[in-house]
Amino acid sequence: MAAFVTPLRVRYGECDPQGIVFNANYVAYFDVVLTELWRAAFGSYDALTDRGLDMVVGEVGARFLGSARFDDLLDLSLTVERLGTTAMTCAIDVVRDGEVLVAGSIRHVFVDAATMTKTAIPDDVRAALAPWTAAGA
């Protein structure tokens, strides 16, 4: 299993008056890497919603270990840590030059797109995520 990694360059508007990335933007970065993972695994996020499934955020967390600044080139690294019956938990690191700046996690719950009720993660979704899923997840 390898982590899924996508690059991201910090834009000026993502920084606060101190010149560092405003903390709330890291959650948006988590969404960027998840969207790119979906593109790599399925072609697009629409591949999920077109079949009547969707995901909603159930929990998000972040530990801030360093600061990213305007124009830094970051690597967003995602590993699927757990695939439960209806939920998926991912570990996401925001890395600059090998240094983890933010260690995050996000849990998504799979839902029926029409009713927004929890639904089981389909086997083909599990199989498509397998290359980035931790052993025993």
Secondary structure, 3 states (H helix, E strand, C coil): CCCEEEEEECCHHHECCCCEECCCHHHHHHHHHHHHHHHHHHCCCHHHHCCCEEEEEEEEEEEECCCCECCCEEEEEEEEEEECCCEEEEEEEEEECCEEEEEEEEEEEEEECCCCCECCCCHHHHHHHHHHECCCC
